[in-house]
Amino acid sequence: MSLEALEARRTVAPDQPLRVLVADDDDDCRETMAEAVRFLGFSCETARDGAEAWEMFLANRADVILSDWKMPRMDGLNLCVKVRGDDPRRSYTHFIFVTGNDDKAHLIDGMRAGADDYIAKPVDLDELKARLTAAKRVVMLHRELQMRNSSLTRVSQQAQVAARIDPLTDAFNRLALKEDLETLLARAARYGHKYCAALCDIDHFKAYNDHFGHIPGDDAIRRVAHAIHGGLRRGDVFYRYGGEEFLVILPEQTLAEATLGMDRVRQEVERLQLPHAPAAAFSFVSISVGICSLSVAPPESIDGWLRRTDAALYVAKERGRNRVATGGEVD
């Protein structure tokens, strides 16, 4: 589960009390403050100093921290700096200093550290209620904005994925292919990874479309695409290359291994037993496949690789279709 989703689950509901953390090394002040916070209807935990408060914050992020300034091990100023330096994608914590230091220099230092508010000791109950009520409004606003941003991010990510998927076949499209091939070429050049490309074409598809029509033709493309995809290895990547053409990228396979694998895919399409048009050369729909391995020594361009793969497909068609042909590379 993503960090954003986890934080969304912890969003403060309108009727849910804020989680307040009181940090003070003075036992009486700490317990008196905690009692007042609970009396006002808020959930409260306490820490004896800044270091303990920081550990508690990491374990269970508070919505509001009421912190003394002078404390052993870690003072309130350093606690505020660490809270503000935590992952900004996570939920916002409202930080309030509660201290007897009322000089201007302390106020400025606290605000520079990221504090939201300041209450002077001794604390008035009505003033504390007003500050916590305001803190809840701020925290709720941050949570709402976070949830909206998270939702917008998810929508954007879904749109990016959808823009790279062919709606008819659920295969990746040419946009995804362009992006992936650029990355693939860099990996092959840098790390020497092996790749084969297989270009598949539905045999005599024009005859099928002319006889059955475009809607059954789309259904045939969809069924053939699913058969091809179902016959591939998990690491192989499947793209719709054109109208009735599909491209498969087969990582870490020799030409011989890729040829055997794609012949099994060809047989998967045969097993569909999808009746072809009377004018076609075959009784059932089939595919022809051309395969080439990517040359890394000397380095080869993507366009050159795909042209050789297309030439191998042409060889398969010239030899009678419904077969696999290679570009003749040596593994």
Number of C-alpha atoms within 10 A of each C-alpha: 5 7 10 18 12 12 16 19 9 11 18 17 10 10 6 11 16 23 19 24 25 27 32 28 20 14 12 10 17 20 17 12 23 22 13 17 24 14 12 16 12 17 17 20 18 22 21 16 24 27 19 15 24 20 12 16 18 11 9 11 20 23 24 22 27 26 30 28 25 18 18 13 10 16 19 29 23 17 25 27 15 13 22 17 11 12 9 9 11 15 21 22 23 24 27 25 25 24 20 14 16 13 8 9 9 14 16 12 12 23 17 13 19 19 23 17 16 18 20 14 14 11 16 11 14 10 12 16 17 11 15 21 14 13 21 20 12 17 21 19 13 16 21 15 12 20 18 13 13 18 15 12 13 13 12 12 12 11 11 11 12 14 14 18 18 17 12 12 19 17 22 22 22 17 13 17 20 12 11 13 13 12 11 18 19 12 13 16 16 10 8 14 16 20 22 24 26 28 27 29 25 23 24 19 21 16 17 22 17 12 16 12 12 13 10 13 19 16 13 21 21 18 16 26 24 16 19 22 22 13 18 17 11 9 10 17 18 21 25 25 19 11 11 21 18 24 26 22 23 26 18 15 19 18 24 15 12 23 21 12 16 26 19 16 22 23 17 20 25 17 13 14 12 15 13 22 20 12 13 16 14 15 13 17 24 27 28 27 33 27 34 29 28 26 21 16 8 7 11 13 14 16 9 12 19 19 13 22 27 22 19 24 27 19 20 21 20 10 13 11 22 22 20 26 26 23 19 12 14 10 11
